[in-house]
Amino acid sequence: MQAWRVHRNGEPGEVMVLEETDRPTPGAGQVLLKVRAANINFPDALLCRGQYQVKPPLPFTPGVEVCGESEDGRRVLATPALPAGGLAQYVVADEAALLPAPEALDDAEAAALHIGYQTGWFGLHRRARLQPGETLLVHAAAGGVGSAAVQLGKAAGATVIGVVGGPEKAAIAGKLGCDLVIDRRSEDIVAAVKEATGGRGADVVYDPVGGDAYAKSVKCIAFEGRVVVVGFAGGDIPAPALNHALVKNYSIVGLHWGLYNTKDPAAVRACHDELTRLAAQGVVKPLVSERVPMAEAANAVQRVADGTSTGRIVVLPEGGDR
């Protein structure tokens, strides 16, 4: 089979190599899946760079989520077992962790539903306890993680303010349902949020960026607001001033969704049931901006790494328009 492999750490476009390799062999409790669609995530870039919290042995195949087909014909969502990741024609995954692909979504959309939307749901509902009528500020609102949070925030009855970089991304965030879009390149985030909220600020901040995004967020956080730390796509890990959190009375909460797979797998399945229901209603629908063939996967991962992509880029190992 074909699989993208990384033999040394570095930029995805430089270190990912498409190779012929043997199909992986399922171990106890695992199943072999034919990959119908593999969604690209920012962690794939971090894996290539050797900067992710999980460091698989070299060589490895990136790709942390897929929509696959089991040998008995089931269409399922899976997080492949590294080092044999999803940017391949076949993967193995734990049988117990497989989730049925929602019928309302095609393969590419289904592949993009799992990690990003689970992260959004747990971040907004389990960690931040977002309430109807509250104001949600989402950074990188046109990106894969941010776009999921926007849709889930609207589904929860929140007023959603999206922060983006540039007019193209601003247009996408508007189409996703943001009540207000702020272009960080030309607008003052803090002033815009305070004006939109009558000086109160955002009740919940969803931050997959870190760095300056976090710094701006805590300047426009509401009384008893909650900042959900999702990641550091901007490259800089902020050092929170806890005295500031104390005097302004806000909470800083972390979210590592992967922990729920081992700490509370029942909650992951319940979340998937809710996401499937929302997808059937048309309330959530992953923004798949590109569907690319296997040969273009390295270039696609590099663009995600560079922050030039919007929504989700999904690799279709056999081509086509799934």
N, C-alpha and C positions, 0 to 999 in steps of 0.2 A: 504494500500500500504506500501511498504518498503521505508524508508528514513533514511539517516544518520543525527543524531542530536547531537548538542553540548549543554550540560547542565552547563558546567563551562569552563572558559578559560584556555588554556594550550596548550601543544604540540598536534598536530592533532592525532598522534597515540595513545595518552592517553585519549583524551577527546571526540573523535568521537565515537558514539554508533549507531549501526544499529537497528532500531526499526520499529514496525508496528504502523502506524498512519493513520488518516483519510486523504482522498484526499483533497487537498485545494479547496476552493470554489471561483470561479471567482467573482470579484466585477464589478462595472460599468466600461465598457471599457476594461475589461480583458477577456482572453480566457484560457481554460484548455488545456494543452498540455501533451501528452504522451512523455516521454523522450526517445529518440532513442539513444542519446549519450551525455555525459556530459564531457566537457573538464576541466581539473584541471589547475588552475592558482595559481601563488604565493599569490595573495590576499586571496585565500581560507585558506592558512596557517595563514596569518595575521588575518583573521576573527576569526579563532580558538583561536589564542593567545590574541585576544582583542586589536590588534595593528593596525587594518585597520582604515582608515578615517571614514568609516561607521561602526557603532557598533549596530548591530541588537539586540533586546532583547533576553535573554535566555529563553527557549531553541530555537535554530535556526538550520536550515539546510544549510551547505555551498554549493557552486556551483554557479558561477556567469555567466556561459554561457552554452547553450545547443543547440543541434539540436533536435527539437521535431516534433511531428505530431499533427496537430489540429484535432478537431472532424470532420471536413469536409474533412480530408485527405491530407491537405497541409503539405509539409515538409518545416520547417521554422527554422530560427535561432532566439534565444531569450536570453535576460538577465532576468532571473526570478526575481520576486519581493521578496526580503528578507523581513522577516526571513525565508521564504519557498524557499530555494535555489534549485539548480539543481541536487544535489546528492540524487535523489529520483526518483520514477517511474513516478510520475506526478508532474507538476508544473503549476502555473498560471503566465501569463505575459501580459503586456499591448499590446492590439491589434495593436495600432498605431505604436509601435516600432518593430513589427515583420518584419523580412527580409526573402525573399525567399532563401532557401538553393541552392547553385550553383549545377547544374546538373552534372558538371564535377567532383564533389567531393563526396565521400561516406559519411556516417553519421559522422564517427569519424573525418574525415578531415574537414567536414563542421563545426562541433562543434568547431574546433580549428581555424577557419578562422576569427571569429568575432573580439574579443577584441584585440588579439595580432597583427593582421594585420591592423586593424583600427588604433591602437596606432602607429604602424610603419608608416603607410601612412600619418597620420596627423603630426607625429613628423618630418618625412623627408621632406614632401612637404609643409605643412601649416606653421610649426614652423621654420624649418631650410632652406627651399627653396633650397633643394639639386638640383644641376645642372649637366647635363651630363658632364663627364670628370673630375668631382671633386673626391676627395678621401674621402671615408666614413670609419670611424673607429667604429666598433661595438664590444662592450664588451659582454661577455657571449654569443658568437656567435653560440654556439651549443645548447643553451637553447630555450625555447619556444618563448620568446619575441625577443631574439637576432636572432634566425633563420629566423623569419619573416622579420626583418630589413635587413638581408643579401639578401634575395630574392628580396625584394622591392628595395634595393639599386642597385642591378644588373639590375633590370627591368628599373630603371631610368637612366642607362648608367654611373653609378659611378664605380670607382675602389674601391673594398671593402677589407678592412683589418679586419680580425676577431681575437679577443682575446679570448682565452679559457684557461681552467685549466686542463692540462693532455693530453697525446697522443691520448687517445680514443676520446675525444672531438675534438681534432685537426683534426683527420681523418674525423669526421662528418662535421666540418666546411668546410673542403676542398671539400667534396662532395656537399655541399650546394651551392658552387660557389665562395667562397672567393678567391680573387686573391693572398692574402698572409694570412697565419695563424700564429699567435704569441702565443706560450705557455707561459703564464705568470709565470709558475712555474720554467721554465728553461731559459727564455729569458728576455732581458731588453726591455720592451715595448717602452719606449721613444726612445732608440737608434734604434730599429728596424723600427719604424715609420719614423723617420728622414732619415734613410738610404733609405727606400723604396720610399720616396718622394723627394729625392735630397735635404734634409734639410728644405723643405717648411713646412712639417707637414700636419695633417689631416684637411680638410676643414670643415667636419662635424663629430662630435662624438655623437654616440647614446649610452647613458649610463643608463642601468637599474640596475646598481650595486651600485654606490656611493662609499664612502670611498676611498680606495687606487686607485681604477679605475679612479675616478674623478681626484685625485691628479696627476696621471700619464698623464691623458688626456690633462690637461692644460699646461703640460710641452712640449707637442708635437702638439699643436694646431697651425694652419696656421694663417697668417694675414687675418683678417676678417672672421676667423673661427667661427663656431657655435656649442656649446655644448648643446645637448638636454638631459635634466634631466628627465628620465622616471620613476625611482624608486630607491629603496635602498635595493636591495636583499642581499647585503653584510652586512647589519645590521648597518652600520655607515652612518649617514647623514653628508656630508661635509659642512664646513662653507667657502664659496667662498671668496677669497681675492679680493675684488673689485678693489684695486689698481693694482693687476696683470692683471685683465681684461682690465683695462684702458691702461696700458703701452704696452700690447701686442695686443690691438685692436681686442678682440674677444667678442662674445656674449654668454651669458648663458640664455637659454630659458627653461621654464618649460612646461611639457605636462601632463595634467590631461584629458585623453580622455573622461571620463564620462561626463564632462561638456558640450561637444558638443551635447549630447543627449537632453539637455534642452535649451542650448544657440543657437544651430544651427542644429536642427535635419535634415534639408534638406541636409546639408553637409555630415552627416552620411550616408544618403541614396545614395547620389552621389558617395561617397567613396565605398560603397558596390557594386554599379554598376561597378565601375572600377575594384574592386577586383574580381568580377564575370567574367569580361572580361579577366583579366589576368589568372584566373584559367582555363578558357576555352581554352586559348592559351597554357596552361601548363607552364607558366612563374612562377606562384606561386603555391605551393602545400605544405600545412602544413606538417611538419615533425612529424608524429605520431610514436613515438618509441614503445609505448605499448598500447594495448587495453585490459583493465582488467574488470573482472566481478564486480558486485556491492559489493560483499563481500570483495574485496581487495581495496576498495576506501580509507579507512583510511590510510593504509600502503602507498598507492600511494601519497596521500597528504603529508604525512610525508617525503617521499623521495624528493618531490618538495621543501618542506620547508628546507631540509638539503642540497639542491643543488647537489644531486647525480644523478638526472635524466638528460636525454638529450631530446631535442625536446619536444613533448607533450605526456602526459599520458591521455588517454581518457577512461572514465568509460562507459561500455555498460550495462545498468540496467537489460537487459534480456539476457546477455551473447551474444554469437555469434561472428561474424567476420565482423560487419558492419563498 
